[in-house]
Amino acid sequence: MRETWLDDAELPSPARAAMGETVRARLARNPMVSRVPTERAEMFLRHGLISPKECTELIAKIDAGCKPSKLFSGVETGYRTSSSCNLDIYDPLIIAITRRMDALMGIEGDYGELLQGQRYKETQQYQLHCDFFPGNVHYWPAMRVSGGQRCWTAMAYLCEVEEGGETQFPRLGVTIPPRPGTVLMWNNMIADGSPNRDTLHAALPVTKGNKYIVTRWYRERRWEPRNKP
């Protein structure tokens, strides 16, 4: 019989709901932040959070550290074809960008996973997926004890892409083109703190040029993986 505590990944949660209310209110007060027009998810944009010089430096760090991206469920050929790396938490630039993103969101830094850099070359993509953890997957017990559910995503674009590479949310009818220095933020939960399946999204294939992003995922509790540096 399935362990009932596995279900709490997808049940309503007052703690996740409270986090959503706090972040939503903070972003709504920020005149530099705009809300993406959709009624089925909470999604926001902040242009110019990362300077052109910082974007260039981050791209170099990603190039230096990238390896083929993996999935929690293992590598599946063709599903996620980008390269990625966790960026050095002791690097002054990474510290500055991470703190800036945390301040923008209004979430304590130790709720966030390591800042991850990602690179997409021509034809590379990440097919449809959600950032929250389903309760019926083998890795949920480990995620549950290391900080719980992924509630918010903050993703910053670092360069223009000649063609392709948009972030598409098909159930929302939303497609976001890469724009250097822009941070896209969305709540992976609905108002009651349960997962929002309408946040299903894809990194569309890059058809010309390269795409670079950095992503930070925020958990419902302090992130404490066993292999945390």
N, C-alpha and C positions, 0 to 999 in steps of 0.2 A: 504494500500500500504506500502511496506517495506520502512523504513527510509533509504535514500540513504547514510547517513554517516556511517551506519553499514558496508558498502562495503569497507571502507578504511582499514579494517583489512587485506584485501587480495589484495589491489591494489599496484602497484609500489610506492615506497617511496624514495625520494632523501635522507632523513635523515637516513633511515635504510641502504640504499646503501652505504652512507658515513661511517657509523659505520662498515659495513662489510669490506670496503677497509682499514680502519684504523687498525682493529684487524688483518686482514689477513696479512698486511704488518709487523705488530709488531711480530706476531708469526713466519713469514718467516725469520725474522732477528735473531731469537733466536736459537743458536746452540743446545740447549737442547730440542728443539721441533722438532718433525717429522710429516710430513703430511701423513695422511692415503691415500693410493692409490685408489682414486675414482675421476672420472671426473664430477660426477653429484652432488657433495656437497663439501663444504669446511669443512674438518675434520682433527683434529690434536691430537697428543699425547704428553704429557710431563711426563716422568717417574721420580719417586723420588721426587716429589714436597712436599710430606708429609712423615715425617720420621716414622719408625716403632713404636717408642714410642708415637708419636702423633696419629698414627692410633689406637693404643690400647686405648689411652685415649678417642678418639672420639667414639669408639665402646661402651665404658662404658657409655658415655653421651647419646648415642642413646638408649641403653638398658633402661636407667633410664627414658627417656621421651617418648618412642614410644607408639603410639596408632594406631589402624587399619587405614590404608590409605583411603583417600576419593578422589573423583573426583569432578571437578567443577560442573559437571552435576548431582552429587549425587552418592551414593554408589550403585555399580552394582556387585552383587555376582559373584565372580570368575574372574572378569576382572582385578582388581588390588587387590591382596591379601596380599601385604606387610604391614608392619607397618612403620610409619614415625612420625617425629616431627620437628618443627622449633627449632633450637639450640639457646641458650641464647646469645643475642648480647652483653651482658656485661661480658661474660666469657673471660678471657685473651687468652685462646687457640682458641676460636672461632673467636675472633678479629684477631689474628695472621693469622689463616688459610684463613679467608675471605680476608684480605688485600693482602695476598700472591697470591690468585687467581685473585684478581682485577689487581694486578701489572702484572701478567702473561698475562692477556688479554689486558691490557691497557685501561680498562673501568673504569670510575669514580665509586666509591663505592656506591653512592646513586642511581645508575641505576640498581643495583642488588637487587633481592629479598632476604629475609632472607635465610641463609644457612640452607638447609633441610637435616636431617639425615634420612636414610631409611634402614630397615632391612628386609631381605628375609630369612625365614626359609625353610626347606625342603618342596617341592611342590609349594612354593609360587612364584608368577610371576606378571608381568604387561604386559598385552597383547598389541597388536599393537596400537600405538598412535603417534601423533605428538606433539611437545612442543609448537608450535605457536597456537594462538587463531583463530579459524574460525570466520568469520564475521556473521554467521547466527545462533549463539548460544545465549541463553538468558543472559549469563554472560558477553558477549563482551562489552556492554555499561559500566559496572563497571570496566572492565579491561582497557578500552580505556581511562577513566578519571584518572586511578591510575598508569599510566606509559605507556600505550599503548601496542604494540605488544612485545612478547618475541622474541628477535632477536638471542641471543646466549645462548647456554647451556654449562656449565662447570661441569663435574661430576667426582668425585674422588673415586676410589676404595680403600677400607680400609683393605681388607683381601683376602687371597686365598680362593677359593671355591673348595671343594673336587671334585664335579661334577656339571655341569650345571651353570646357572647364568650368561651366556654371554649376552652382549648387541648386539642385532642383527638388522641390517638395511637391510631388504630383497630386497628392490628395488636397493640398492647399491651393493649388494653382499658382504657386510662387516659384520663380526662378531668379536667383541672385547671381549677377555676373561678377567676376573677380575685379576688385578695385584696390590698388595698393594702399595699405594703411587702414583699411576699413575692417571693423570687427562686426561680425554677424553673431547675434546672441539669440538663443531660444530656450524656452522651458520645455523639457521633455515630459512634463507632467501636465495634467489638467487641474482644475481648481481644487479638487478634493485630494490631490496628491497621488493619484494613480496614473499610470503611463498614458501618454497621449499617442495613440497609434497613427494619428494624422501627421506626426512629425517624421514619418518615413521619408527618407531623402536619398539622393544619389549625387556623387561627384561625376558629372557628365564627362565623357571622354574629351581629352585635349586633342583637337584636330590639327593645331598648328602652334608651335612654341612650347613653353613650359609653364607649369603652375606651381607656386609655392604657397603654403599656408602654415600657420601654427595654431594648435588647438589646445584648449584647456577644458577638461570636464570636471564638474563640481558634484561631489557626492552629498548625500543627505546627512552624513556624519563625518567626523574627521577621518581623512584617508590615512590608513595605517597598514599598507601591505607589508608582508613579511620581508620582502626584498627592497623596501624603501631605503634609499641611500642615507 
